[in-house]
Amino acid sequence: MSGGQRFTQVDAFADRPFAGNPAAVCVLPSPANPVWMQQVAREMNLAETAFLVRRGDGFDLRWFTPTVEVDLCGHATLASAHVLWEEGHLKPAETARFHTRSGALTASRGGDLIWLDFPATPPEPTSPPLELQRGLGERADIQYVGRTPFDYLVELASESAVRALAPDMSALAGLGVRGVIVTARSDNGSHDFVSRFFAPGAGIDEDPVTGSAHCGLGPFWATRLGKQELVGYQASARGGTVRVRLDGDRAHLGGHAISMLRGELLH
């Protein structure tokens, strides 16, 4: 890939600058070498870098962490849709259509929010491996352990326990999954649940806001709280809010996005 490729960095699932989860978005003129894309993602050193190429009625979309390509990423998809509208690749009322490793995904505008249409990934109960208990710590009061297609989902006894958790990343890195979602019912009336997401095996110790994790969190909490529309808060240092609407086997994820910087790759 020659120089001159522009990129935009976006704070996704953020209602103010310097919050949410930053993602870099590159709209490419043609498909690029995956080795180059991985190198760019490593250079950006963000949780995700998204690469888009126009294709028929939509865009091919791929996501890379600094170390691996991933199958599904919510915040970088939200950031990608935001860039396509903001930079004129799509008209304001057009639906953004993406072809991805996880199938066809869409994003649309609803009021001041961007809504992603993702597959729901409800967790199935499972026995926790010893590395998971060791990674979360012996004092972690685990109420439930489940497994989605990508991650372990662990419920703790309280929001304060989720916020105070200090995992052993080396133990979690060896679990053989994308990451570990830790969650609890919220003590704050403005949110239904809180969560944190750890993915040291994918090169991200703690992800600031993980849209795709809410494809599992939404069904999990819908069952417990008896509601199909929920509001989750990811309690990372940056923090971010993800709205979830469940519709059969789909999870609609809503959030804001803010462009933070634009630049040009020279190599």
C-alpha positions in Angstrom: 0.0 0.0 0.0 1.5 3.4 -1.0 1.4 6.5 1.2 -1.3 9.1 1.3 -4.0 6.9 2.9 -6.1 9.1 5.2 -7.6 7.9 8.5 -9.9 9.3 11.1 -9.8 8.6 14.8 -13.2 8.4 16.5 -14.3 8.1 20.1 -17.2 5.6 19.9 -19.9 5.1 22.5 -18.9 8.5 23.8 -21.1 11.5 24.5 -18.1 13.8 25.1 -14.5 14.0 23.8 -11.9 11.8 25.5 -14.4 9.2 26.6 -15.8 5.9 25.1 -13.5 3.8 23.0 -11.2 5.2 20.3 -11.0 3.5 16.9 -9.1 4.4 13.8 -11.0 4.2 10.5 -9.4 3.9 7.1 -11.6 4.0 4.0 -9.5 2.3 1.3 -9.7 2.8 -2.5 -9.1 -1.0 -3.0 -8.4 -4.1 -0.9 -5.1 -4.0 1.1 -2.7 -6.6 2.1 -3.7 -8.0 5.5 0.0 -7.8 6.7 -0.1 -4.1 6.0 -3.4 -3.7 7.8 -2.0 -5.5 10.8 1.1 -3.2 10.8 -1.1 -0.1 10.6 -3.2 -1.4 13.5 0.0 -2.0 15.5 1.2 1.6 14.7 -2.2 3.1 15.7 -2.0 1.1 19.0 -5.7 1.4 19.6 -8.1 -1.3 20.7 -9.3 -1.6 17.0 -8.5 -0.2 13.6 -11.2 -0.6 11.0 -10.6 -0.9 7.2 -13.4 -0.4 4.7 -13.6 -0.9 0.9 -16.7 -0.1 -1.1 -18.5 -3.2 -2.4 -21.7 -3.1 -4.4 -24.4 -2.0 -2.0 -22.1 -1.6 1.0 -18.6 -1.9 2.3 -16.2 -4.7 3.2 -15.2 -4.2 6.8 -12.3 -5.7 8.7 -11.2 -5.1 12.3 -7.6 -5.4 13.7 -6.3 -5.1 17.2 -2.6 -4.3 17.6 -1.9 -8.0 17.4 -4.8 -9.9 15.7 -7.7 -9.6 13.3 -11.0 -10.1 15.1 -14.4 -11.5 14.0 -16.7 -8.9 15.5 -16.2 -5.4 16.9 -19.0 -3.0 17.9 -17.2 0.2 18.6 -15.1 0.2 15.4 -18.3 -0.5 13.4 -20.0 2.4 15.0 -17.0 4.6 14.3 -16.9 3.4 10.7 -20.6 4.3 10.1 -20.0 7.7 11.7 -17.1 8.4 9.3 -19.0 7.2 6.2 -21.8 9.7 7.0 -19.6 12.6 8.2 -17.1 12.4 5.3 -19.8 12.0 2.6 -19.3 8.4 1.6 -23.0 7.9 2.4 -25.9 10.3 2.4 -27.2 11.2 5.9 -30.4 9.1 5.6 -28.6 6.1 4.1 -28.1 2.8 6.0 -24.5 1.7 6.3 -24.2 -1.9 5.1 -21.1 -3.9 6.0 -19.8 -7.3 4.8 -17.8 -8.9 7.6 -16.5 -12.1 9.1 -19.6 -12.2 11.2 -21.9 -11.8 8.2 -24.0 -8.8 7.1 -24.2 -5.9 9.6 -25.9 -2.6 9.3 -25.9 0.8 11.0 -28.5 3.5 10.9 -29.2 6.8 12.5 -32.0 7.2 15.0 -32.2 10.7 16.5 -28.8 11.6 17.8 -27.8 8.0 18.1 -26.2 5.5 15.8 -27.8 2.0 16.0 -25.9 -1.1 15.0 -27.8 -4.3 14.0 -25.7 -7.2 15.3 -26.3 -10.9 16.0 -27.3 -11.6 19.6 -24.8 -13.9 21.4 -26.5 -15.1 24.6 -24.2 -16.9 27.0 -24.6 -20.6 27.8 -23.8 -21.6 31.4 -20.4 -23.3 31.8 -18.0 -24.5 34.5 -15.3 -21.9 35.0 -11.7 -23.1 34.3 -9.2 -22.7 37.1 -7.4 -20.0 35.1 -10.5 -17.9 35.1 -10.9 -18.0 38.9 -7.2 -17.4 39.3 -7.3 -14.5 36.9 -10.2 -12.8 38.6 -8.9 -13.5 42.1 -10.0 -15.8 44.9 -12.0 -12.9 46.5 -14.1 -12.4 43.4 -17.6 -13.4 44.4 -18.7 -15.1 41.2 -22.5 -15.6 40.8 -22.5 -17.0 37.3 -20.2 -18.1 34.5 -21.3 -18.4 30.9 -19.7 -18.6 27.5 -20.7 -16.7 24.3 -19.2 -17.6 20.9 -16.3 -15.2 21.7 -16.0 -14.7 25.5 -16.5 -15.8 29.0 -19.3 -13.8 30.8 -18.9 -13.6 34.6 -21.5 -12.1 36.9 -20.2 -10.7 40.2 -22.2 -9.9 43.3 -22.2 -6.1 43.0 -21.3 -3.1 40.9 -18.6 -2.2 43.4 -17.0 -5.6 42.9 -16.9 -5.1 39.2 -15.3 -1.6 39.5 -12.7 -2.8 42.1 -11.6 -5.9 40.2 -7.9 -6.0 39.4 -7.4 -9.2 37.3 -4.2 -11.2 36.7 -3.9 -10.5 33.0 -1.3 -13.3 32.4 -3.9 -15.9 33.7 -6.7 -14.5 31.6 -4.5 -14.4 28.5 -4.2 -18.2 28.5 -8.0 -18.9 28.5 -8.2 -19.5 24.7 -11.1 -17.0 24.2 -11.2 -13.5 22.9 -11.9 -12.0 26.3 -13.7 -12.0 29.7 -16.8 -9.9 30.3 -17.4 -9.1 34.0 -20.7 -7.7 34.9 -23.2 -6.9 37.7 -26.5 -5.2 38.2 -26.1 -1.4 38.4 -26.5 0.6 41.6 -27.2 3.7 39.4 -30.8 4.2 38.3 -29.7 5.6 34.9 -28.2 2.2 33.9 -29.4 -1.4 34.1 -26.0 -3.1 34.4 -22.3 -2.3 34.5 -19.5 -4.3 32.9 -15.8 -4.4 32.2 -14.0 -6.3 29.4 -10.5 -7.9 29.5 -8.8 -9.3 26.4 -5.1 -9.7 27.1 -4.9 -12.6 24.7 -5.9 -10.2 21.9 -3.4 -7.6 22.9 -5.9 -5.5 25.0 -5.6 -5.7 28.7 -8.8 -3.7 29.3 -11.0 -2.5 26.5 -12.7 0.9 27.2 -16.1 0.2 25.7 -16.9 -3.1 23.9 -20.0 -3.0 21.7 -19.9 -6.7 20.8 -19.8 -7.7 24.4 -23.2 -6.2 24.8 -24.5 -8.8 22.2 -24.1 -11.2 25.1 -24.8 -8.8 28.0 -28.1 -7.8 26.5 -29.7 -11.2 26.4 -28.2 -12.1 29.8 -29.7 -9.1 31.6 -32.9 -9.2 29.6 -33.6 -12.6 31.1 -32.8 -11.4 34.7 -34.5 -8.0 34.5 -37.5 -8.9 32.3 -37.0 -6.2 29.8 -35.9 -6.0 26.1 -34.5 -2.5 26.2 -31.6 -1.9 28.5 -28.8 0.6 29.2 -25.3 -0.7 30.0 -22.4 1.3 31.4 -18.9 0.0 30.8 -16.9 1.0 33.8 -13.4 1.4 32.4 -11.2 4.5 33.1 -12.7 6.2 30.0 -16.2 4.8 30.4 -19.1 4.6 28.0 -22.8 3.9 27.6 -24.3 1.3 25.3 -28.0 1.1 24.7 -29.3 -2.4 23.8 -32.6 -3.3 22.1 -33.3 -7.0 21.6 -35.3 -8.3 18.7 -35.3 -12.1 18.4 -31.8 -13.2 17.5 -30.6 -9.6 16.9 -29.1 -7.1 19.3 -29.4 -3.4 18.3 -26.7 -1.4 20.0 -27.0 2.4 20.2 -24.4 5.0 21.0 -22.8 8.3 20.1 -19.6 8.9 18.2 -17.2 11.9 18.1 -14.4 12.5 15.5 -11.2 13.4 17.4 -8.5 13.6 14.8 -7.6 13.1 11.1 -4.3 12.2 9.6 -2.5 10.6 6.7 -0.4 7.4 6.5 2.8 8.1 4.7 3.9 4.5 4.1 
